[in-house]
Amino acid sequence: MADVIQLLPDSVANQIAAGEVIQRPASVVKELMENSVDAGATNIRVLVREAGKNLVQVIDNGCGMSETDARLSAERHATSKIREAADLFAIRTMGFRGEALASIAAVAELEIQTRRPGDDVGILVEIRGSGFVRQEPSACQAGSRFTVRNLFYNVPARRKFLKTNSTEFKHIITEFQRIALANPQIGFSLNNEGTEILNLPAAGYRQRIIHTFGKNINQHLVELKTETSVVNVRGYIAKPGYAKKSPGEQFFFINNRFMRHPWMHKAVTRAFEKLIPADAIPSYFIWFEADPASVDVNIHPTKTEIKFEDEKAVWQILMASVREALGKYNLVPSIDFNTEGRIDIPAGRPSADTSPPEIRIDPDYNPFGRGSTGTSRQGSEGPLKSRVHNWEELYRGFEEGKTEHGQGSITISGGQSPGTGDDRQGEESQSGLPVLLQLKGRFILSPVKSGLMIIDQKRAHERILYEKFMKIKKSGSVVAQQQLYPVTMELNASEYQLLKGLAPDLAGFGFDIRDFGRNTIVISGCPVDTGGTDPAAMIADLLAEAASSGDSISQNKRESIAFNLARSSAVNYGRHLTREEMQEIVDKLFACETPNYSPDGKPVVTIIDHNEIDRRFRRP
């Protein structure tokens, strides 16, 4: 039998290795930015075109490379930080000029232009598909310029599975933010298609967060700082009221390297337990400092997943630190027994003579009597009955139509007073309108031939608005409701890019949104039938849904936008509805194409039949 095992060519081996490190254009941005950080740069610029598919360029003012280093940096297994196996457990750098460059060069056209500050001339190296193309002297500024063109040009299957430009650029922004937050002492800028997206000057940790995510986050940040022999923890958490339903502002860093750690995330959420809704996610920016020997950063090719030597201790320290920060800034309910500085109220003296306070009452006073001095009697019935009668007249009708049953309430519509079922049925028969009841501010009840019909008022209204918005979009007859006072809304870079992709479809539903520059928009108009809902809140919900759903909202933009608008504008639970409002919801619901289910597939209507009601009243 012939031999079947053979050694792969270097170009093929490099492509296989690149598949683990270079997954998308954002991976290229990450690796090149980390190299620039390790090179000691104080200013790093990133330029991309077509979401990095066509061009990724990273320019820094770091230490540069010699001619030999520039040539070797793109070779496989070339590195500047590892000399022996023990170095793998003492890594503090990101990967200066090596390792990832070989993977990038295997699947793209790579051009390196670099010069050290002390050299008179720099060097230009060009590599294409792991193949060396040219090397020549170059007049360039001190530092390095890495240019990556036509990513995955020689691996069409990989390029085919890249997502849309908006999605890929969103991933680039995410990687950019991670490295920028980890290194606030460095200035960063991000440019897309000739437009500056982010410009972050060198600053402190808090200022870097504000520059990255907008000024609105400043008032919500709470500082935490804990120093122990195991690990040092510092950073900021956001107040419970700032928690969001979609992820995006959760950052962990270990020795200035971004990391993912689901267990540490659970420690933070445990500290926020019962302070935020169950489906909300707190925002946090937390930096860990630990001995590199106690941290393993090589369990994943991209080094974003790490392991601590004593994870249980770090978990406890983190949760205690977050809880301490929440308690220190009075963000959790607490009982304070410290009486220092308070006014001392003297205790009563048993030996002193005390007398109860005297209360004078005039039982004959009539507040409704004209010219009455309160001393005369009003007939044999007396003043008590007269006063009761007058107060009953004053408050008559205030509580009519409502009966309390425990914690819930039933509102009887139509203006009739509470009475027996036969009385109500008779009055409704005369008016020709069906009986409609509201239960606990959530359900609309109405008797039908087969039993008792129960309608979820919010889901019903969502279905009505959803189908109405969809019809408006299909017909093209858009009617926008102009805002008397336009609403200004500041977004972060990711949200701004998402909104740019959704802007044409939002305009089709009636939104009038204008770009104000610096990731800020002005909302001048919104769709009709939104019930006076805050336009900024509707946009925020849409962006949160888009961020969590990824490309699915791109494929079904109309349905997703219509559903989110309906959900934001629908009547909320707990709102008391008049009889006309309930009747309008019922009529419009059964005029819908799909009245039985809400836009997200939840049941809207159910009927309890007569047999079920009779069964509940049978004798055991």
N, C-alpha and C positions, 0 to 999 in steps of 0.2 A: 504494500500500500504506500502511495506517495506521501511525502510530508505535506501537511496542511497548515501548519503554523508558520507565520511569516511576520516580519517586522514591518510596521506601517511606515510609510514615508513621513518625514517631518511635517510636511504641509497638511497631511490628513490628521496626524496626531495633534497638531496645533488647532485644527478646526474642532476636533472632539473636545479638547481642553477648553476652547473658547465657548463651547455650548454651556459649560457650567458657570463661567464667569460673565460672559457677555450675552445677556438674554434679550436685551432691547436697547435702544439708544440711551435710555437713562443709565444703563450700566456703564456705558462709555463715559458719560459725564461724571459719574461717581468716581471711577478709577482715575481719570485724568485730574479731577479736582483734588483728590486725596494725594496724588503725586505732587501737585503744586503746593499743597499744605506742608508736606514733608520737606519740600525744597526751601522752606523758610520764606515763602512769598508773603508780602504784606498787602498785595492787591491781586485779585484773581478775576478775570473776565471770561464769561462763557457766551459763545455765540452759536446759535443753531438755526438751521433751515429745514423746512418740511419735517418738523418735530424730530430732528436729528437723523432722519433717514438719508438725507442728501449731504448734510454737513454738520459736524460738531467741531468747534474750535475752542480751545482753552488756552488763554494767554496769562502768564504770570511774570512777576519780577523777582523770581527766586534766584537760587545760586547758579542755575544753569548747569551744563555738562561739558566735559571735555570731548574731543573728537572720538576717543576710544569708547568713552561711556555712552555717547550717543549712538554709536554703532552697535554696542553690545546690549543696550537697554531693551531692544526688541527681540532678543534671542530667547528661546525657550529656557526656562529655569534660571534666567538671569535675575539677580536681586542685589540690593545694596544693604540689606539689613540682617541677613542670616549668614553666619559663617560655620556654625555647627548646630547639631540637633537641639542643644540646650537653649539656643536663641529663640526657638519657637515658643518658649514659655516665659520670655522676658521681652515681649514685643510692645513697644510704646508708639512706634510710628505706624503709618498707614501702608507704606509700600513704595519707598522712594525709587522712581525710575526703574521699573522692572516688573516682572511677573505678568501683570495685566497687559502691558504693551505688546507682548508676544501674542496674546489672545486677540487683541484688537487688530493687529497687523494680519492675522490669519484670515479675518473675515471682512476686511475693508482695505481701503487705500490710506496708508498712514504717512504723514509727512511731519518730521521733527525739525524744528529750527531753533537753535539754542546757542547761547554765548554766556560764558562766565564773566563776571564784572572785570576781572583783571586781564582778559584776553582782548586783543585788538580786533579779531575777526571771529565770527561764529561759524557754525557748521550746519549744513542742511542734509538730512538723510531721508530718503524716500523708499518705502517698502510697500509692496502690493501683494496681498495673498500669501504672506510669509516669504515672498521672493524679494531679494534685494534689487532695487532699481538703480539708484544712484546715490552718490555722496560727494559733496562739493562745498567749498567755503561759501559763507553767506554773510552779508552785512546786515546785522539785526541788533536790536536792543538787548541789553543784559536780561537774562531770564530765559524762558522757554515758550515756544508756541507750538502746540500740538494741533494738527488739522487731520480730521478723520472724514473721509468722503465715501459715499456709496456703501453704506453699511450693509453687509450680507449680500453684496453683489455676486459673490461666487457660491452662495448658499441660497438659491432662490426659494427653497422650501421654508427656510427660516424667515426670509423677508415676506413671504406670502402670509404668514401667520401674525405679522405685526398688526396692531390695532389701528384705529383711525388716528389722524394727526392730533386731534384734540386730546384723545386718551393718552397717546404717547408723550405729548408735551406735558400733560398733567403729571406723568411719572417723572419727567425731567425736573419739574418744579419741586416735586416731593424730595428727590435726591439732593437737589440744590439746597433746599431748606434744611435738610438734615446736617449737611456739612457746614452750612453757614451758622446754624445754631451751635454746633459743636465748637466753632472757632470764632467767637465774636471779636477777637483782637485783629482779625483780618477783614479787609474790605472786599466785598463781592458785588458783582453785577451780572445780570442775565439779560441777554438780548435775543429776541426771536423775530426773524424776518425783518431785521432793521429797526425794530421797536424795542425800547427798553422796558422790560417787565419788572425787574427788581434792581434796586441800587441800594446796597446795604453798606454804609460807612462803618469803619471800625468803631466799636462801642463796647459797653458792658453787657452783661447777660440780659438784664431787664430791657435795655434799649434795643438789643438785637431782636428780642421777641416782639417788641412794639413795632419796630421797622418792618418785620417780616409779616406780622398778622394784623397790623393796623392799630390805630390809636385807641379804638374802642376796648381793646383787651386790657389796657393799662389799669383801669379802675377795678378790674376783677382779679388781678394777680395778688397772690399771697405768698410771701417768702417762707421757705423752710431751710433749715440748716442744722445738721447733726454731725458730730465728729465722734468716731469710735475707733477702737483698735482694729476692728474688722474692716470697716469701710466708712468713708466720709460721704455724706449725702447733702447736696445743696440744690437749690433751684426754686421753682415757683409752681404753685398749683392755682387753678382758677376757682373762684368761689362757686358754691353749689348752684347758684342761679344762672351761671354761665354754661352749665352742662348742656351738651347737644345730643341729639339722637343718632348722629352719624359720626364715625371716627374721622380723625384728621389732625387733631391737635394733641396727640399723645406721643411724647418723646422721652426716651431713655438714652443716656450716654454713659459709657464706661471709659474712663481715661480719655475723654474727648473723642470717642468713637461711638457712632450711633449703634444701638442694639435693639433687637426685638426680644422681649421676654414676657410671655403670657402670664407666668406665675407672678412676676413683679407687678404686672398690670392688675392682677387680682388683689394684690396687697393694697394698691391705691383705691380700687373700687370698694374693697372691704372697709376702708377708712371712711368712705363717703356713704356707707350703707345707711339707709333711712333718711338721708339728707337730700337725695335726688330720686327721681322716678326710676323704676326698675329698668326701663328701656333707655335711660340716658347714660351718657359716657362723660366722665369728668375730663377736663383738659389739664395737662400737666407737662412741665418741662423740667426734668430731673437729671442731674449730673452725679455720677458715682466716681469716686476716686479710690482705687484699691491697688494693692501690690500686683504687678502683672503676673507674678508667679502663682497668685491665687485665682487667676482668671484664665480660662481657655477660650481663645478667640478663633481657633482653627477647626471648629466642628462643622463649619459651613463654608463653601467656596467663596461666598461674598462677605464672610466675616460679620454678618449682621446678627447671627445667633451665637450666644456665648454661654458659658457655664461658670458659675462661681464655685469655689472650693467648699464654702459653707453657705449654701443657698438658704437654709432655714434661718440662720442668724441674720442674713441680709434682708430676708423677707420681713422678719419681726422689726428690724431697725427701720425699714422703710415705712411700714404701716404705722409704727409709733411716731415717726417723724411727721407724717402727714396728719395724723390725729392731733399732734401737738400744735401744728400750724393752724389747723381748723379751730382748736380751742383757744389758742393765744389771741386770735383776732375775732373772738366771740361769734364764730360762724356756726356753733352748735349750742343747743340749749344747755345751760349749766346752772347750778345752785351755788351761790357765793355766800359763805358763812363768815367772811371777813368783815368785821364791824368797825375796823379802824377808820377814824375820821368821820364817823356818822354821829348824828345828834343823839345824845343819850336821853331817852324819855324816862323820867323818874317813875319808879313803881309807886303804887298807892300805899299810904300808911294806914295800917289797920286801926291804930289808936285814934286817928283823926275822925271827927264827926262828919259823916257824909249823908247827903240826902239825894234822892232820885230827882231827875229833872222834872219840872212841872209842865204839863201840856194842857193848854186851855182849848176846849172845843165848844163851838156853838152849834148844837144839834138842830136849831131852827133856821139856820142860814140857808137861803135859797138863791143860788147864783143866777137863776133865770127869772126871778121875780123883779118886776120893775118898781123901783122906789121902796123895796122891802128893807126894813131895818133888821130883819132877822129875829124879831121878838114876838111877832104875831103868829097864831095858829091858822092853818089853811083848811078849815073844815074838819069834818070827822075823820077823813082819810089820813090826815097828818102829813107832815112835810116829807117823810121818808118815801112814801109811795109816789109822791109827786116828783121827787128828785130822781128816783129810779126810772120813772116814765120818761123824763126829759133826757137822761143819758142814753136810754134805749133809742130814742128818736135820733139822737146825735150820731150814734154808731151803727144805726140800722143799715144793713147792706154791706158793711165793711168785710164781714167774714162769710157772707152768703155765697154758696156755691163751693165751699171748701170744707172738707171733713178730714180730720187728722187720724191716722191709723198707725200708731207706733212712730217709726222714723220716716215713713213715706207719707205722701199726701196724694189725694185724688182730687182733681179739679173737674167739677161738673160744668160743662160749657153750655151756653144758651141762656144764661141769666136766671135760670130757675133756682129756687131755694131747695136745700136738701130735703128729701122726703123719701117715700117708699118708691120702689122700682116701678110700680104701676102708675104712680102719679107722674113720674118723669116720662115714662113711655107715652102716657096720654098727652102730655104737653108737646112732646116732640112730634107726635102724630098730627096734632093740629097745625104745627108750623111746617110740616112736610119735610123736615130735615132729620137725618139719622142722629142717634145718640153718639156723641164723641166725648170720651173721657181722657184725661192726661194723668198718667201714673208716675210718680216720683220724678217728674220733669224729664222723663226719658222715653216713655212709651205712650202711644195713642191707642186707646181701646174703643172698640165699636162692636155692638152685637150684629151678627149676620145670621142668615138662615141656618147655617150649619153649626153655629156656636158663637164663640167670642174671638174676634180678630184682634191681634196685637201687632202694632207697627212700631219699629224702632225709628224714632223721629229723625235722628241724625243721619243714619244710613239711608233712609228714604229721601232726605233732602240731598244727600250726596248723589244718589242715582238720578234725581231730577236735574240737578245742575250739570252732572257729567254729560248726560245726553243732550242737554241744551248747548253746552260748550262745543260738543262734537258737531252738532248741526250747524252752529255758527261758523266753525272752521271749514266744514265741507261746502257750505253755501258761499262763503267768501264775503258775506254781508257783515263785516266787522263794525261794531259800534263801541267806541272807547269813551269812557267817562273821565273827563279831564279833572285833575286835582286842583282845588282852589289854591292849595299851597303845595308845590312840588316837593317830593320827599327825596332827600339826599342820602345815599347809602354807600358806605365805604366797605370794600371787599378785600380779601387777601388775594394773592396772585392766582392761586388755584381756582377760587370761586370766580374771579374775573374771567379767566379763560373758559370756564364752563359756561358762564353767562354769554360770552361771545358766540359760542356754538349754538346756544338756545335762542339768541336774540331774534332771528327771523321768524321762528315759530311762535315766540311770545308776542311778536307784533301781530301775527295772524289771529291771536285771541283777543287783542285789544290793548295790549301794553304799549305805552309810549315811553321808551327808555332811551336816554341820551348819555353818551360818554362824557364825563366831566374831567377825565385825565387822572393819572396816578391811582388807578384801580378804583375810581369813584364813579358812581352813576347817579343820574337824576331821574326819578320816576315821575313823569308829568301826567300820565294817564293809566288807567287800569280797566279791565273788562267790566261791563255792566253786570248786575245781579251778583256782585261779590259781597253784598250785605254790609258795606262799610268796613270791610276787613282791612287792616293795615297793609298797604302795598308792600312795604319792606318785609313784613312777616311772610307774605305770600312768596316773595322772591327768595327769602331765606329758606323756606320749606322746599321750594323747587330745587334750589342748589344742593340742599342736604340730601334730597332724594337722588339727584343726579350723581352726587359724589359716592353714595353708597351702592347705586345700581350699576355704575360703570357704563359699558357699551350698550346695555339693554335699553337705556333711555334714548340712546342715539338711534336705535332701530325702531322704537315705538314712541317717537317724540310727542306726537299728537295725543295719543292715549295717556301717556305719563303726565303731560302738562295739564290736560283736561281733568284727570283724576286728582292731581294735587291742588288745582284751583277749586275743584268741588269740595275736597276735604277741608281746605282752609276756609271756605266761605259758608259751609253748611252750618245750620243752626246747632249750637252746642247743647250738650246735656245740661239739665238743670234750669233751662230757660222756660218760663211760663208762657204758654201759647194761648192766644185767644181762640174762640171758636172758629172765627173766620180763617185764622192761620192754619189751624188743624185741618179744616175742610179743604183749604187750598193744597196742603201737602197731600192729603188723601186723593183728591181729584187728579192732581198732576202725576202722582206716583202711578196710578193705574192707567194713565195715558202714555206711560213709558213703554219702550219695546221690551225691556226686561225688568219688570217691577219687583220680582221676588228676590233679587240679589243686588247687593251694593257693587260699585265698580271693582272692588277688590275681592269679590266672590263671597261676601258674608251674607247670611240670610237677613232679609228686611221684614218679611211678613210671616206670621205663623197664626194658625187657627186652632183653638182648643174646642173640640167638638162637644156636642151635648152629652154624648155618652161618657166622655171623660169627666165632665162636670158632675153628671149624675153619680158616677162611680165614687167621687170624692165625698158625696153626701149620704152614701148608703151606710146603714148600720153595720158595725163590725160583726 
